[in-house]
Amino acid sequence: MRLEDPAGEPLDKEVPLPAVVEQPSESLPPRRAHLVTVVTRGLIDADGAEAGATLRERYWNPHDQRWSEADFDSLEALRSRHIEEGGWELLQEQTLDAPLAVELIFKAHRVDFTRPSREQILRDIGMTPDDVSDLLGQVDREQEGA
């Protein structure tokens, strides 16, 4: 935009300045980071795990003040659960000296531990993970028949 005419005189007496975006007077407090060390181990028959599961994770849950354990069919599924679904950030990973034993260190936030798990949400509506698998299998069969 031209502010002066060819003679050097201003075209307008006042040139409007761009508006400054107002900042909220109170910002949200920063989310507290929490380091979570997840250790895995290979499953044995005595563990009574679900079919297809090959490893078990264990970590301390600060919200519940207890150890959390879950079984997975692969290390990739475990990573996916915490990184993509949980929003955790993987900081370090190292293999240990036993089969399927790995130590993973994640950065999470305290609020991540207060959300209900997928299993809890299913229980709240009267379903189990097996029910969901059956429903998905039924949809697959209907699509193949169509």
Steps between C-alpha positions, in 0.01 A plus 500: 500500500634838401516743791612813313404667177776578248556842659584336835182602677319235710186364333318453831553689819504176706619166380322219688733265680437125506302382799692319771358164596390514858650242728282336762555657840528158661677223317465135586769360726762290323427128495720314746724253326546155648761243398363148468728198486328207329664160524390206287558127522405200294190309611502143622208254513452555875420870439157414361513765230255544214561305180749678274666702775877457515619759753388674818573860597525634852525858627405702806177697456528818711127571495389156619808461723552143380678297234327480163545192283371425151570236237583572136555295188810702403730776613368714214145467639625613841676804349190585298278484807711744699624732225209526258208430732637629829697797370818399683843586361760222476831629638708183521479130420745225580487124482565298813658157536184285488270406210267788407634700796524871420514814710322803355505845656210725405415860579135525592282752681313445826169558324575199274456272801158631599327417171307173486660215309341347191409195707332719765297683235385167357408370846300818565279423200478129581748364245835323500787507249381156382155646427661767282705237315184299436321809366789586271509141374127518430546823301783340300282199418212726393732700273637184340147374436388830341 
